[in-house]
Amino acid sequence: MSLGFTGYILFLAFYMFFQSRGAAGMSLSLFEYIQSRSNLIPFKTITNYITALQEGTMNTWTAVKNLLGNVLVFTPMGIFLPALFRKLDRLRAFLLAFVLIILSAEVAQLLTQRGSFDIDDFILNLFGAWLGFHVWKTNLVQKWVGRRSYE
């Protein structure tokens, strides 16, 4: 399980920090970059995607990839964290840890100018991790793995 988690973390690091994003914004100061790449209005991006789909101004695959992708990419985190760390086997502790992890990653993306801070991404990521946590709690994964990883 820990080897899978290591691979998953490496995938996330590549996905969030090393994937090519083009040269847009490279000539901006850090302050300008943060201003132009931040969305703190909940559901603004999600609403924009849905509106663009309804108006036919966005490719369906682009919207699905961005919305569903933000959910699915963090679903494994909801399984790995409680599987590997006993203290994160309770929802409250898990959510607190995940919020700190994802906020740190979102801020790091801004500070390194490798991505954006979008509250909608945060909401979708949190939902994905929450789903994964509930999959873990159903014991389906625990039975497949054969035991809890920390026991």
Helices and strands as residue ranges (DSSP letters): H 2-13, I 14-18, H 30-36, E 38-39, H 44-55, H 60-72, H 77-84, G 86-89, H 91-111, E 117-118, H 119-137, H 140-145
